[in-house]
Amino acid sequence: MKTCNEHICRSVPKAEAVDQANAILFFASDLSKATTGQALVVDYGCNL
């Protein structure tokens, strides 16, 4: 029996290194100056 998470993750793309790099660049930039104490999950929503 497949779980809901397995079904959802089959239908979304896999996160690539560039996706993680973009998240790191965001936190390193001035755009994130109002962001504090956050953990950003880069997985297209597969972490349920």
PDB file of N, CA, C and O in Angstrom:
ATOM      1  N   MET A   1       0.829  -1.184   0.000  1.00  0.00           N
ATOM      2  CA  MET A   1       0.000   0.000   0.000  1.00  0.00           C
ATOM      3  C   MET A   1       0.878   1.253   0.000  1.00  0.00           C
ATOM      4  O   MET A   1       1.744   1.414   0.860  1.00  0.00           O
ATOM      5  N   LYS A   2       0.652   2.117  -0.949  1.00  0.00           N
ATOM      6  CA  LYS A   2       1.453   3.334  -1.066  1.00  0.00           C
ATOM      7  C   LYS A   2       0.905   4.416  -0.131  1.00  0.00           C
ATOM      8  O   LYS A   2      -0.303   4.539   0.073  1.00  0.00           O
ATOM      9  N   THR A   3       1.813   5.175   0.416  1.00  0.00           N
ATOM     10  CA  THR A   3       1.393   6.263   1.288  1.00  0.00           C
ATOM     11  C   THR A   3       1.075   7.503   0.463  1.00  0.00           C
ATOM     12  O   THR A   3       1.451   7.604  -0.705  1.00  0.00           O
ATOM     13  N   CYS A   4       0.391   8.425   1.079  1.00  0.00           N
ATOM     14  CA  CYS A   4       0.051   9.688   0.418  1.00  0.00           C
ATOM     15  C   CYS A   4       1.318  10.423  -0.006  1.00  0.00           C
ATOM     16  O   CYS A   4       1.365  11.000  -1.093  1.00  0.00           O
ATOM     17  N   ASN A   5       2.335  10.406   0.833  1.00  0.00           N
ATOM     18  CA  ASN A   5       3.583  11.103   0.540  1.00  0.00           C
ATOM     19  C   ASN A   5       4.240  10.541  -0.720  1.00  0.00           C
ATOM     20  O   ASN A   5       4.759  11.304  -1.535  1.00  0.00           O
ATOM     21  N   GLU A   6       4.225   9.214  -0.890  1.00  0.00           N
ATOM     22  CA  GLU A   6       4.813   8.615  -2.085  1.00  0.00           C
ATOM     23  C   GLU A   6       4.063   9.062  -3.337  1.00  0.00           C
ATOM     24  O   GLU A   6       4.681   9.328  -4.367  1.00  0.00           O
ATOM     25  N   HIS A   7       2.752   9.146  -3.255  1.00  0.00           N
ATOM     26  CA  HIS A   7       1.940   9.578  -4.392  1.00  0.00           C
ATOM     27  C   HIS A   7       2.244  11.029  -4.764  1.00  0.00           C
ATOM     28  O   HIS A   7       2.415  11.353  -5.939  1.00  0.00           O
ATOM     29  N   ILE A   8       2.310  11.884  -3.772  1.00  0.00           N
ATOM     30  CA  ILE A   8       2.563  13.312  -4.021  1.00  0.00           C
ATOM     31  C   ILE A   8       3.963  13.506  -4.603  1.00  0.00           C
ATOM     32  O   ILE A   8       4.134  14.280  -5.545  1.00  0.00           O
ATOM     33  N   CYS A   9       4.952  12.823  -4.063  1.00  0.00           N
ATOM     34  CA  CYS A   9       6.328  13.015  -4.507  1.00  0.00           C
ATOM     35  C   CYS A   9       6.579  12.484  -5.907  1.00  0.00           C
ATOM     36  O   CYS A   9       7.532  12.913  -6.557  1.00  0.00           O
ATOM     37  N   ARG A  10       5.754  11.563  -6.390  1.00  0.00           N
ATOM     38  CA  ARG A  10       5.904  11.100  -7.767  1.00  0.00           C
ATOM     39  C   ARG A  10       5.477  12.165  -8.758  1.00  0.00           C
ATOM     40  O   ARG A  10       5.960  12.188  -9.890  1.00  0.00           O
ATOM     41  N   SER A  11       4.568  13.052  -8.344  1.00  0.00           N
ATOM     42  CA  SER A  11       3.990  14.012  -9.284  1.00  0.00           C
ATOM     43  C   SER A  11       4.696  15.373  -9.284  1.00  0.00           C
ATOM     44  O   SER A  11       4.313  16.255 -10.053  1.00  0.00           O
ATOM     45  N   VAL A  12       5.699  15.562  -8.456  1.00  0.00           N
ATOM     46  CA  VAL A  12       6.433  16.831  -8.433  1.00  0.00           C
ATOM     47  C   VAL A  12       7.885  16.579  -8.812  1.00  0.00           C
ATOM     48  O   VAL A  12       8.396  15.477  -8.611  1.00  0.00           O
ATOM     49  N   PRO A  13       8.554  17.589  -9.356  1.00  0.00           N
ATOM     50  CA  PRO A  13       9.963  17.394  -9.740  1.00  0.00           C
ATOM     51  C   PRO A  13      10.854  17.247  -8.510  1.00  0.00           C
ATOM     52  O   PRO A  13      10.501  17.703  -7.422  1.00  0.00           O
ATOM     53  N   LYS A  14      11.989  16.618  -8.685  1.00  0.00           N
ATOM     54  CA  LYS A  14      12.971  16.496  -7.606  1.00  0.00           C
ATOM     55  C   LYS A  14      13.737  17.809  -7.486  1.00  0.00           C
ATOM     56  O   LYS A  14      14.064  18.445  -8.488  1.00  0.00           O
ATOM     57  N   ALA A  15      14.015  18.199  -6.264  1.00  0.00           N
ATOM     58  CA  ALA A  15      14.814  19.396  -6.040  1.00  0.00           C
ATOM     59  C   ALA A  15      16.241  19.139  -6.511  1.00  0.00           C
ATOM     60  O   ALA A  15      16.812  18.079  -6.255  1.00  0.00           O
ATOM     61  N   GLU A  16      16.797  20.111  -7.193  1.00  0.00           N
ATOM     62  CA  GLU A  16      18.159  20.001  -7.701  1.00  0.00           C
ATOM     63  C   GLU A  16      19.079  20.924  -6.912  1.00  0.00           C
ATOM     64  O   GLU A  16      18.620  21.754  -6.126  1.00  0.00           O
ATOM     65  N   ALA A  17      20.363  20.772  -7.126  1.00  0.00           N
ATOM     66  CA  ALA A  17      21.347  21.584  -6.408  1.00  0.00           C
ATOM     67  C   ALA A  17      21.115  23.072  -6.638  1.00  0.00           C
ATOM     68  O   ALA A  17      21.321  23.873  -5.727  1.00  0.00           O
ATOM     69  N   VAL A  18      20.694  23.451  -7.830  1.00  0.00           N
ATOM     70  CA  VAL A  18      20.455  24.870  -8.123  1.00  0.00           C
ATOM     71  C   VAL A  18      19.292  25.418  -7.287  1.00  0.00           C
ATOM     72  O   VAL A  18      19.293  26.596  -6.930  1.00  0.00           O
ATOM     73  N   ASP A  19      18.313  24.583  -6.975  1.00  0.00           N
ATOM     74  CA  ASP A  19      17.204  25.018  -6.125  1.00  0.00           C
ATOM     75  C   ASP A  19      17.699  25.334  -4.717  1.00  0.00           C
ATOM     76  O   ASP A  19      17.303  26.336  -4.122  1.00  0.00           O
ATOM     77  N   GLN A  20      18.557  24.481  -4.197  1.00  0.00           N
ATOM     78  CA  GLN A  20      19.134  24.724  -2.877  1.00  0.00           C
ATOM     79  C   GLN A  20      20.055  25.940  -2.899  1.00  0.00           C
ATOM     80  O   GLN A  20      20.072  26.725  -1.950  1.00  0.00           O
ATOM     81  N   ALA A  21      20.820  26.100  -3.978  1.00  0.00           N
ATOM     82  CA  ALA A  21      21.713  27.252  -4.102  1.00  0.00           C
ATOM     83  C   ALA A  21      20.917  28.552  -4.125  1.00  0.00           C
ATOM     84  O   ALA A  21      21.341  29.547  -3.537  1.00  0.00           O
ATOM     85  N   ASN A  22      19.774  28.554  -4.794  1.00  0.00           N
ATOM     86  CA  ASN A  22      18.942  29.760  -4.830  1.00  0.00           C
ATOM     87  C   ASN A  22      18.418  30.113  -3.441  1.00  0.00           C
ATOM     88  O   ASN A  22      18.325  31.291  -3.096  1.00  0.00           O
ATOM     89  N   ALA A  23      18.078  29.111  -2.650  1.00  0.00           N
ATOM     90  CA  ALA A  23      17.632  29.365  -1.279  1.00  0.00           C
ATOM     91  C   ALA A  23      18.766  29.960  -0.444  1.00  0.00           C
ATOM     92  O   ALA A  23      18.549  30.887   0.338  1.00  0.00           O
ATOM     93  N   ILE A  24      19.967  29.427  -0.613  1.00  0.00           N
ATOM     94  CA  ILE A  24      21.132  29.948   0.116  1.00  0.00           C
ATOM     95  C   ILE A  24      21.422  31.383  -0.299  1.00  0.00           C
ATOM     96  O   ILE A  24      21.714  32.232   0.543  1.00  0.00           O
ATOM     97  N   LEU A  25      21.342  31.650  -1.592  1.00  0.00           N
ATOM     98  CA  LEU A  25      21.575  33.017  -2.078  1.00  0.00           C
ATOM     99  C   LEU A  25      20.534  33.980  -1.527  1.00  0.00           C
ATOM    100  O   LEU A  25      20.855  35.127  -1.214  1.00  0.00           O
ATOM    101  N   PHE A  26      19.289  33.528  -1.404  1.00  0.00           N
ATOM    102  CA  PHE A  26      18.254  34.381  -0.818  1.00  0.00           C
ATOM    103  C   PHE A  26      18.623  34.757   0.612  1.00  0.00           C
ATOM    104  O   PHE A  26      18.571  35.933   0.972  1.00  0.00           O
ATOM    105  N   PHE A  27      18.996  33.774   1.431  1.00  0.00           N
ATOM    106  CA  PHE A  27      19.338  34.067   2.824  1.00  0.00           C
ATOM    107  C   PHE A  27      20.597  34.911   2.941  1.00  0.00           C
ATOM    108  O   PHE A  27      20.761  35.640   3.920  1.00  0.00           O
ATOM    109  N   ALA A  28      21.485  34.826   1.963  1.00  0.00           N
ATOM    110  CA  ALA A  28      22.718  35.622   1.987  1.00  0.00           C
ATOM    111  C   ALA A  28      22.508  37.030   1.443  1.00  0.00           C
ATOM    112  O   ALA A  28      23.388  37.881   1.570  1.00  0.00           O
ATOM    113  N   SER A  29      21.348  37.284   0.837  1.00  0.00           N
ATOM    114  CA  SER A  29      21.109  38.591   0.214  1.00  0.00           C
ATOM    115  C   SER A  29      20.365  39.535   1.143  1.00  0.00           C
ATOM    116  O   SER A  29      19.881  39.136   2.202  1.00  0.00           O
ATOM    117  N   ASP A  30      20.282  40.788   0.731  1.00  0.00           N
ATOM    118  CA  ASP A  30      19.530  41.793   1.488  1.00  0.00           C
ATOM    119  C   ASP A  30      18.026  41.538   1.455  1.00  0.00           C
ATOM    120  O   ASP A  30      17.294  42.083   2.281  1.00  0.00           O
ATOM    121  N   LEU A  31      17.554  40.720   0.514  1.00  0.00           N
ATOM    122  CA  LEU A  31      16.124  40.407   0.438  1.00  0.00           C
ATOM    123  C   LEU A  31      15.627  39.682   1.687  1.00  0.00           C
ATOM    124  O   LEU A  31      14.436  39.720   1.997  1.00  0.00           O
ATOM    125  N   SER A  32      16.529  39.029   2.395  1.00  0.00           N
ATOM    126  CA  SER A  32      16.132  38.269   3.579  1.00  0.00           C
ATOM    127  C   SER A  32      16.393  39.027   4.876  1.00  0.00           C
ATOM    128  O   SER A  32      16.372  38.427   5.950  1.00  0.00           O
ATOM    129  N   LYS A  33      16.637  40.317   4.799  1.00  0.00           N
ATOM    130  CA  LYS A  33      17.023  41.063   5.999  1.00  0.00           C
ATOM    131  C   LYS A  33      15.945  41.065   7.089  1.00  0.00           C
ATOM    132  O   LYS A  33      16.269  41.259   8.261  1.00  0.00           O
ATOM    133  N   ALA A  34      14.695  40.858   6.739  1.00  0.00           N
ATOM    134  CA  ALA A  34      13.630  40.813   7.740  1.00  0.00           C
ATOM    135  C   ALA A  34      13.300  39.381   8.173  1.00  0.00           C
ATOM    136  O   ALA A  34      12.391  39.170   8.975  1.00  0.00           O
ATOM    137  N   THR A  35      14.027  38.408   7.649  1.00  0.00           N
ATOM    138  CA  THR A  35      13.783  37.002   7.956  1.00  0.00           C
ATOM    139  C   THR A  35      14.692  36.573   9.096  1.00  0.00           C
ATOM    140  O   THR A  35      15.910  36.728   9.017  1.00  0.00           O
ATOM    141  N   THR A  36      14.101  36.036  10.151  1.00  0.00           N
ATOM    142  CA  THR A  36      14.897  35.575  11.289  1.00  0.00           C
ATOM    143  C   THR A  36      14.423  34.195  11.731  1.00  0.00           C
ATOM    144  O   THR A  36      13.227  33.904  11.728  1.00  0.00           O
ATOM    145  N   GLY A  37      15.358  33.370  12.104  1.00  0.00           N
ATOM    146  CA  GLY A  37      15.053  32.078  12.701  1.00  0.00           C
ATOM    147  C   GLY A  37      14.208  31.151  11.851  1.00  0.00           C
ATOM    148  O   GLY A  37      13.299  30.502  12.367  1.00  0.00           O
ATOM    149  N   GLN A  38      14.485  31.076  10.572  1.00  0.00           N
ATOM    150  CA  GLN A  38      13.685  30.229   9.681  1.00  0.00           C
ATOM    151  C   GLN A  38      14.487  29.038   9.184  1.00  0.00           C
ATOM    152  O   GLN A  38      15.698  29.119   8.981  1.00  0.00           O
ATOM    153  N   ALA A  39      13.791  27.947   8.997  1.00  0.00           N
ATOM    154  CA  ALA A  39      14.354  26.779   8.317  1.00  0.00           C
ATOM    155  C   ALA A  39      13.575  26.640   7.024  1.00  0.00           C
ATOM    156  O   ALA A  39      12.352  26.501   7.044  1.00  0.00           O
ATOM    157  N   LEU A  40      14.267  26.676   5.917  1.00  0.00           N
ATOM    158  CA  LEU A  40      13.612  26.617   4.615  1.00  0.00           C
ATOM    159  C   LEU A  40      13.836  25.239   4.013  1.00  0.00           C
ATOM    160  O   LEU A  40      14.974  24.835   3.777  1.00  0.00           O
ATOM    161  N   VAL A  41      12.754  24.524   3.768  1.00  0.00           N
ATOM    162  CA  VAL A  41      12.829  23.189   3.175  1.00  0.00           C
ATOM    163  C   VAL A  41      12.667  23.335   1.665  1.00  0.00           C
ATOM    164  O   VAL A  41      11.658  23.864   1.197  1.00  0.00           O
ATOM    165  N   VAL A  42      13.640  22.876   0.912  1.00  0.00           N
ATOM    166  CA  VAL A  42      13.622  22.982  -0.543  1.00  0.00           C
ATOM    167  C   VAL A  42      13.366  21.575  -1.103  1.00  0.00           C
ATOM    168  O   VAL A  42      14.302  20.828  -1.390  1.00  0.00           O
ATOM    169  N   ASP A  43      12.071  21.229  -1.253  1.00  0.00           N
ATOM    170  CA  ASP A  43      11.742  19.882  -1.732  1.00  0.00           C
ATOM    171  C   ASP A  43      10.423  19.836  -2.506  1.00  0.00           C
ATOM    172  O   ASP A  43       9.830  18.766  -2.645  1.00  0.00           O
ATOM    173  N   TYR A  44       9.968  20.953  -2.999  1.00  0.00           N
ATOM    174  CA  TYR A  44       8.729  21.046  -3.774  1.00  0.00           C
ATOM    175  C   TYR A  44       7.511  20.527  -3.010  1.00  0.00           C
ATOM    176  O   TYR A  44       6.538  20.075  -3.615  1.00  0.00           O
ATOM    177  N   GLY A  45       7.569  20.594  -1.684  1.00  0.00           N
ATOM    178  CA  GLY A  45       6.412  20.204  -0.878  1.00  0.00           C
ATOM    179  C   GLY A  45       6.305  18.722  -0.564  1.00  0.00           C
ATOM    180  O   GLY A  45       5.256  18.271  -0.105  1.00  0.00           O
ATOM    181  N   CYS A  46       7.351  17.961  -0.796  1.00  0.00           N
ATOM    182  CA  CYS A  46       7.289  16.512  -0.514  1.00  0.00           C
ATOM    183  C   CYS A  46       7.538  16.190   0.944  1.00  0.00           C
ATOM    184  O   CYS A  46       7.390  15.033   1.338  1.00  0.00           O
ATOM    185  N   ASN A  47       7.898  17.133   1.737  1.00  0.00           N
ATOM    186  CA  ASN A  47       8.143  16.899   3.159  1.00  0.00           C
ATOM    187  C   ASN A  47       6.847  17.183   3.902  1.00  0.00           C
ATOM    188  O   ASN A  47       6.596  18.310   4.328  1.00  0.00           O
ATOM    189  N   LEU A  48       6.036  16.160   4.051  1.00  0.00           N
ATOM    190  CA  LEU A  48       4.733  16.343   4.702  1.00  0.00           C
ATOM    191  C   LEU A  48       4.814  16.117   6.175  1.00  0.00           C
ATOM    192  O   LEU A  48       3.806  16.231   6.872  1.00  0.00           O
TER     193      LEU A  48
END
